[in-house]
């Protein structure tokens, strides 16, 4: 006997079963949240070389394209020579990339190490000795420091120092263990970065093939309209996200070099160390200059108090040059965010993902902003409303929103409503 299924109820039953299965899976994941979190942590750690590889390839791709389209373009006369052009461009790109890394680690790191060692030595041998001599002089010549009250405070201070020494002695094994774990994690990250540099070669060599495979997969699982929309959003993300990262890195490099040159011209101390701090923190939008200037000014204060004000003035001038000249030339206005959204994006992403989130917060939020803006304007055009934000300001007076209909572009929304009301009357 053939069973006749009601399509409507069969569909409802199927959806109910799927919802029930999804609910059971969510409850299971919630109850085993530690195991799930541990699994994703292991997956992330295992994937780090590939993540670094994608990031390095993404940064090096514009340079490789310059060599392909400008330097070795004359070799690509035959189809068979495309692989040769890609290989030559890749080798040249990696030579420049590795030369920059070698220059950084071979020249800048030793100078930074010397600067830190000199700074620590100066703190120990200069400031602390001066403070100790001052205290001894005050005890010998100032009656206040020879009083009973001061002696009690000095004994209490000695008690605190003794307790701290005992704590340090009892926890020295834990401290050494923490330092060892940090060193092991640092070595692991270096290994992941080196593997990422190697794996990036394959991403650069076969980029077009990998993209074609991804497009093939999504073409199979998505409708034509959904695929076109997805591809459009990917291009928006690439333009905003990629342009910001590459531009900001170049901008920060220029700022670090300018800071190093100017500090050497004015003979300010610890130029390599402070220039690196200024350059690295400059990749963080908006808050970066403040994050880099505060510890740098403190280092200058310890080394040479007279130079502190001049250094703050120098950083202020550099930031003005960067904000009004260098930054706009390199980055342009493709981000499209006003300062309020920039502050919100940095605060939220920084709270969730730390310094890494502060750096990626602006381009991530810019992509979301661009997509939401595009969807909003399309919906407004469908309704025949204006897409200009200025038309929606309301300072106490009603501002008519211009309807952008093809048949009557000058007609306002209020006029349309009044006309319909008259027809009904």
N, C-alpha and C positions, 0 to 999 in steps of 0.2 A: 504494500500500500504506500503510495507516494504521499509524503508529508508536504503540505502547502504552507510555506513560510510567509508571514506578513513582513514585508520589507521594512515597514516603519518600525515595528516592534523589534525586529531583528537588529536594526541599526541602533536603536536605543539600548538593547541588551549588550551589544558589542561595546558601545561607548561606556556603559556602566561597568562592564568587566575591566576595561582598560583603566578607568578611573580608580576602581578598587585595587587593581594591581599596582598602579602608581602610588596610591595611598599606603599600601603595605610596604613598598620599597622605601618610601620616605620615612615611615615609622622605623623600619629596620636601620636605615642610615642614621636616624636621630639617636637610636639606642646604642649604636656602635660608632658614635661620633669620633672617639679617640682612634679607633682602628682605621676609620675612613680618612681622618686627618693625617695619620701616619702614612697611609698608602699614598696620598697625594703629595706629601712631603718627600717621600722616597722617589716618586715619579718626577717631581720637580728637580730634585738633585740629580737624578739620572739624565734629565733632559737639558741640564744647564749648558753642556758643550754645544748642543744644537741651537739653543737660544742665543748664546754668544756668537755662534756662526752666522745665524740669520742677521743679528745686529751688525756684525762686522761687514758682512756682504752688502747690507743695506747702505751702510755709510760709504763703502768703497765703490759702489756701483756708479755713481756720477763721475768719479775720476776715471773709471774704466771706460765709460762711454765717451769721454773726451778723447782718450787715446784711439778708440775705435773710429770715431767720426771725424777727428781732426788730424791726428798724427799718422795713423796707419791706414787712412781711408783710401789712399792711392793703390794699396796692394789688393783691395777687394774688387778686382775687375772680373774675376771669375768666381763662380759659385763654390768651387772647390777650395778657394782660399779664405773662406769665411772663418773656418776653424783656426787657420794660421793667424789671422788678424786678431781673433779672440784670445788665442794663446799669448801672442806678443803683448797685447794690451794688458792681460792679466799679469804676466811676468813683470812688466814695467810698473804696474800699479803696486804690486807686492814689494818690489824693490824700494819704491818711495815710502810705502807704509812701514816696512821693516827698518828703513834708514831713520825715519822719524822716531820709531820706538827705541832704536839703538842710541840716537842722540839724546833722547829723554833720559833713559836709564843710565847711559854712560857719562853724561855731562851734568844733568840737573840733579839727579839723586845724590851723587857725592857732595855737591855744593850744599844741598839741603841738609844732609847729614852733618856736614861741618858747621852749618849755621845753627842747627839744633844743639850740637855739642858745645859750641861757643856760648850759646844762650844759657844752657844749663850751668856751665862753668861760671859764667858771670853772675847768675843768680846765687849759686852756692858761695862763690868766693868774694863777690862784691856786696850784694845787697844784704845777705845774711850776716856777713862779717861786720858791715857798717852798723846794722841794727844791734848786734851783740856789743860792739864797742860803745855804742850810744847808751845802752842799758848799764854797762859797767861804769861808765863815766857818771851817769846819773846817780847810781847807788853810792859812788864814792863822794860826790860833791853836793848832791841835792838832799836836803833833810827829809823831804817827803818820801823819797824812795828808801830811806833808812828807817822809816817808821815801822811800828808793829803791824799796822794794817797792810803795808806793802809786803812785809815778810810773810804774812799769812796768805796773801794772794799768790806770792811766789811759790810757797809750799804747795798750795792747791794746784798751781800750774805744773809743778814737778810731779804731783800725784797723777794728773791727767796724762802727762808724758809717760809715766811708768805704766799706767794702765794700757795706753796705746802700744807701748813696746811689748807688754805681755800678750796683748791681742795679736800683734804682728807675729810674735814668736809661735803662738799656738796655731795660727792659721797660715803659716808660711807654706805648708804642704798644699793647702787648698789654692793659695795664690799661684804657686808654681804650676799646679794642675790646670788652673784657668788659663795661664799664659801658654802652657803646652797645647791645650785645646785650641786656643786662638791661633797659635802658630800652625797647627795641623789644618785648621779650616782655611787659613790664608794660603797654605801650600796647595790645598785642594782646589781653591779658586784659581790660583795661578795655573794649575794643570788643566782646569776646565777652559780657561782663556786660551792656552796654547792649543788645545784640541779644537777650540772654536776657530782659531786662526787657520788651522789646517782644513777643517770641514768647510770653511767659507769658500775655499778654492772651488769646491764642487758646486756650491750654490751659484757662484759667479759663472762658472763654465756652462752650466745647464739651466740657467735661469728661465729662458724661454720655454724649454721643454717641460720644466716643473710647472710653470704657469699654465701651459697648454693642458697638462694632465688635470690640474685643478679645475680649469674651465670645462673640460670634458666631463668631470665628475658632477659638477653642479648643473651642467646642461642636462644631465640624465635625470637628476632628482628634482629639478625645479621646472616650473612652467617657463615659457619664453619671456613673458612679462616679468615674472619674479626674478629670472636670471639677469635680465637687462637692468632691473632696479638694483639688484645686488652688486652687479659689476660697476654701476654708476657710483654707488656708495663706497666701494673699494677704491675707486679712482679719487673720490673726494678725500678719503682717509689718507691715501698715499700722497696726495698733493699737500695736504695740511700737515700731517704727521711727519712725513719725510722731509719736507722743506724746512720745518721748524728745527728738527734734530740736527740736520747737516748745517743749516745756517747758524744755529746757536753754538755749535762746536767751533765753527770758523770764527764767529764773533768773539767767543771766549778766548780762543788762541790769540787773536789780535790784541785783546785787552791785556792778557798776561804778558805778551811781548812788549807792548807799550809801557806797562807798569815797570817791567824790568829795566827798560832803557832809561826812563825818566828817573827812577830811583838811583841808577848808577850815575846819571848826570848830576843829580843833586847830592850824591854821596850819602844816601841813606843806608842804614845797616840792614843786613839780612835780605838783600834784594832777591836772590833766587827763591828763598823760602816764601816770602810774602807775595811775590809775583805768582807763584804757583797757587797759593791760597786764593788770591784775587781771581785768577783765571778759572780755577775749578769751581768756585762758588758762583761765578758769573753765569754758569749754565742754568742756574735756578732763576726763573723770571721774578722780577719785582723785589723779592726778599733777598736775592743772592748778593747784591752789593753790601747790604747791611750785615749779612752773615759773615762775609769775608772781611769787611772793614773792622769789625769789633775786635776779633782776636789779633789781627795784624797791628792795629793801633796799640793794643796792650803789649805786644812784643817790642814795638818801637819805644814805648814808654819805659820798659825795663832797660833797653839798650841805650837810648839817648832821649831823655825827657824833652829836650829842646826841639827835637825833630817831630814830635807827636802832632803838633798843630799843623805843621807843614805837610805831613803825610796825610792827615785828614783832608786838607785842602786839595792835595794832589788827587786823592781818590774821588773827591767831589767833582773835580774838573774832568777826570777820566769818565765818570759816569754820565756827565752831561754830554761829552763827546760821543759816548757810546749810544745814549738814548736819543740824541738828536741828529747824529751823522752816520756813525758806523752801523748801528742796529737797523735803522730804516733802510739803508742801502742794501744790506745783506738779507735781512728777514722780510722786508717789505711789510705790507698790511694784510697778508694772506690769513693770519690767524683770525682777525675780525672780531676780537673780544675787547670790550671796554675794561677799564681797570677794576671795576667791581666784580665782574665775572672771573677775571684773572686771580684776584685775591681769594674768591670762593673756591676756585678750582685748586689752587695751591694749598689752601688750608685743609680742604677735605681729603685730597689725595695724599698730602703730606701726613695727615693724621692716620690714614689707612696703611700707607706703604713707606713712610719715612722719607728720607732724602730722595730716593729713587722716584717716589710718587710726586714729590715737589717738582722734579724735573719734567716728568711726563704728564703732569696734571694739566698744564695749559694746552698742549696739542690734543690730548684726549678730550678735554672739554670743548675745544674748538671744533673737533669733528662732530661731537654730539650737537653742538650749537648750530653748525652748518646744516646738518640733516634735519633737525627740528625746524629750523628757519625755512628750509626748502619745502618741507611738508606743509607747514603753516601757510606759506604764500600760495601753494597750489590749491589748498582748500579755500583760501580767500578768493582766488581767481575764479574758482568754481561757483562761489556764491555771488560773484560780481562785486566784491569789495576791494578797497584799495590795499595794496601791499606795502605802502610807505608807512613807516612807524610814526612819522610826524603827523599823519592824519588822525592818530589815535590819542594825541595829547588832550587832556581835559583840565584846564586851569580855572574852572568855575563857569565856563561858557561852553555850550554844546557846539562841537565842531562836526559838521556834516562830513561823512566819509564818502569820497567819490567812488561811484560804481564804475568799474572798468568793463562794461559790456561792449562787445564788438559793434552792435547796432547803434548804440548811443553813448559814447564815451564821456560826454559832458553832463549826463544826467546824474543827479545825486540820489542817494538812498531815500531821503525824506520825500523828494519829489515823486519817486516811484510809489511809495506807500500812499501818499495823498491821492495819486491818480487812481490807484486800485480802490481806495475808499470812495471816491466820487462815482466810480462805475457801479459799486454796490448800492449806493444811494439812489 
